[in-house]
Amino acid sequence: MRILIAGAGIGGLTAALALLRNGIDVELYEQAAELKEVGAGVQLAANGTRVLHALGVGEELKALSAETQSKEIRLWNTGETWKLFDLGPVSIERYGAPYFTVYRPDLLDVLARAVRREKSDAIHLASRCTEFAQDDDGVTLGLESGDTARGDALLGADGVHSRTRQTLFGRTSPSSPASSPGAASYRWSGCPSTWRAWWARTGSGPAATSCITRCAPGR
Ligand SMILES: Cc1cc2nc3c(=O)[nH]c(=O)nc-3n(C[C@H](O)[C@H](O)[C@H](O)COP(=O)(O)OP(=O)(O)OC[C@H]3O[C@@H](n4cnc5c(N)ncnc54)[C@H](O)[C@@H]3O)c2cc1C
């Protein structure tokens, strides 16, 4: 069986790694000419790190991550803080896996290297997916270059503005669960009138232990 994947972000690369490690052939098509993320961080909760450990990249990731010990949320203008939860040993005890904060390009790099270890030419860069067609035997994926690829199934991992999703379900708003099948909107509930937050890691490596989320209305 051969699975085509549109998009080599965190989702596409993780899916590719899982399929390859289970003996299923994969071809990944990524529109960008090189695999690079913007220089921000990402929090990986226990449900995610457990999967990454199972896929064999846990230790590699651990060396590049900070294992957060606890988390608090802070109001931007007063500095008032609320403790959210304990992490560190509590995460391992309760959920069986650690809570990491990691630099996004590092995560992408670890995943891409692991995919290439399984199949060196699995990732096709500068390959923008434009259309696809299904029939009884599989799916044909069209690329911007005019090339096509044939597989048994197509996995759309092409992000929040997914062309794959739009082709299947029509134009939908990613922030509207009602109009977007399977989509979820998120809102931080601990901090009134805040819908967006960002976090900062203090220090780096194993010594970095705190994660601060600053909240502001409309940010
Ligand atoms: C500010 C911010 C903070 C976040 N923080 C966290 C966090 O701390 N923890 C967490 O778990 N999640 C976090 N998220 C969510 C997380 O970033 C996303 O869930 C995750 O990146 C989604 O991965 P993805 O692979 O589905 O999509 P993406 O990462 O968007 O990857 C999609 C890929 O598909 C490619 N692509 C798009 N269209 C095409 C096409 N037509 N053909 C070929 N390739 C295409 C893109 O170039 C990209 O490489 C955050 C999101 C934001 C915006």
PDBQT file of the ligand as one rigid body, heavy atoms in Angstrom, charges set to zero:
ROOT
HETATM    1  C1  LIG A 301       0.642  30.746  17.682  1.00  0.00    +0.000 C 
HETATM    2  C2  LIG A 301       0.412  29.250  17.704  1.00  0.00    +0.000 A 
HETATM    3  C3  LIG A 301       0.867  28.520  18.800  1.00  0.00    +0.000 A 
HETATM    4  C4  LIG A 301       0.650  27.144  18.850  1.00  0.00    +0.000 A 
HETATM    5  N1  LIG A 301       1.135  26.439  19.902  1.00  0.00    +0.000 NA
HETATM    6  C5  LIG A 301       0.961  25.117  19.972  1.00  0.00    +0.000 A 
HETATM    7  C6  LIG A 301       1.497  24.378  21.043  1.00  0.00    +0.000 A 
HETATM    8  O1  LIG A 301       2.146  24.918  21.922  1.00  0.00    +0.000 OA
HETATM    9  N2  LIG A 301       1.307  23.029  21.071  1.00  0.00    +0.000 N 
HETATM   10  C7  LIG A 301       0.598  22.391  20.085  1.00  0.00    +0.000 A 
HETATM   11  O2  LIG A 301       0.467  21.167  20.145  1.00  0.00    +0.000 OA
HETATM   12  N3  LIG A 301       0.081  23.079  19.030  1.00  0.00    +0.000 NA
HETATM   13  C8  LIG A 301       0.248  24.410  18.958  1.00  0.00    +0.000 A 
HETATM   14  N4  LIG A 301      -0.265  25.114  17.910  1.00  0.00    +0.000 N 
HETATM   15  C9  LIG A 301      -0.977  24.377  16.875  1.00  0.00    +0.000 C 
HETATM   16  C10 LIG A 301       0.024  23.682  15.985  1.00  0.00    +0.000 C 
HETATM   17  O3  LIG A 301       0.969  24.601  15.509  1.00  0.00    +0.000 OA
HETATM   18  C11 LIG A 301      -0.706  23.082  14.820  1.00  0.00    +0.000 C 
HETATM   19  O4  LIG A 301      -1.722  22.224  15.305  1.00  0.00    +0.000 OA
HETATM   20  C12 LIG A 301       0.228  22.289  13.949  1.00  0.00    +0.000 C 
HETATM   21  O5  LIG A 301       1.268  23.084  13.450  1.00  0.00    +0.000 OA
HETATM   22  C13 LIG A 301      -0.566  21.728  12.802  1.00  0.00    +0.000 C 
HETATM   23  O6  LIG A 301       0.316  20.941  12.054  1.00  0.00    +0.000 OA
HETATM   24  P1  LIG A 301      -0.047  20.558  10.594  1.00  0.00    +0.000 P 
HETATM   25  O7  LIG A 301       1.050  19.671  10.106  1.00  0.00    +0.000 OA
HETATM   26  O8  LIG A 301      -1.446  20.061  10.537  1.00  0.00    +0.000 OA
HETATM   27  O9  LIG A 301      -0.083  21.929   9.786  1.00  0.00    +0.000 OA
HETATM   28  P2  LIG A 301       1.121  22.917   9.453  1.00  0.00    +0.000 P 
HETATM   29  O10 LIG A 301       2.146  22.919  10.517  1.00  0.00    +0.000 OA
HETATM   30  O11 LIG A 301       0.490  24.209   9.045  1.00  0.00    +0.000 OA
HETATM   31  O12 LIG A 301       1.790  22.242   8.168  1.00  0.00    +0.000 OA
HETATM   32  C14 LIG A 301       1.139  22.214   6.942  1.00  0.00    +0.000 C 
HETATM   33  C15 LIG A 301       2.203  22.011   5.888  1.00  0.00    +0.000 C 
HETATM   34  O13 LIG A 301       1.548  21.823   4.647  1.00  0.00    +0.000 OA
HETATM   35  C16 LIG A 301       2.190  22.600   3.666  1.00  0.00    +0.000 C 
HETATM   36  N5  LIG A 301       1.199  22.888   2.628  1.00  0.00    +0.000 N 
HETATM   37  C17 LIG A 301       0.140  23.712   2.703  1.00  0.00    +0.000 A 
HETATM   38  N6  LIG A 301      -0.555  23.692   1.551  1.00  0.00    +0.000 NA
HETATM   39  C18 LIG A 301       0.087  22.826   0.733  1.00  0.00    +0.000 A 
HETATM   40  C19 LIG A 301      -0.136  22.378  -0.614  1.00  0.00    +0.000 A 
HETATM   41  N7  LIG A 301      -1.169  22.822  -1.338  1.00  0.00    +0.000 N 
HETATM   42  N8  LIG A 301       0.722  21.476  -1.146  1.00  0.00    +0.000 NA
HETATM   43  C20 LIG A 301       1.793  21.006  -0.428  1.00  0.00    +0.000 A 
HETATM   44  N9  LIG A 301       2.066  21.427   0.834  1.00  0.00    +0.000 NA
HETATM   45  C21 LIG A 301       1.216  22.307   1.412  1.00  0.00    +0.000 A 
HETATM   46  C22 LIG A 301       2.683  23.831   4.402  1.00  0.00    +0.000 C 
HETATM   47  O14 LIG A 301       3.751  24.467   3.709  1.00  0.00    +0.000 OA
HETATM   48  C23 LIG A 301       3.139  23.214   5.731  1.00  0.00    +0.000 C 
HETATM   49  O15 LIG A 301       4.473  22.770   5.686  1.00  0.00    +0.000 OA
HETATM   50  C24 LIG A 301      -0.053  26.493  17.816  1.00  0.00    +0.000 A 
HETATM   51  C25 LIG A 301      -0.507  27.226  16.708  1.00  0.00    +0.000 A 
HETATM   52  C26 LIG A 301      -0.280  28.588  16.659  1.00  0.00    +0.000 A 
HETATM   53  C27 LIG A 301      -0.780  29.366  15.466  1.00  0.00    +0.000 C 
ENDROOT
TORSDOF 0
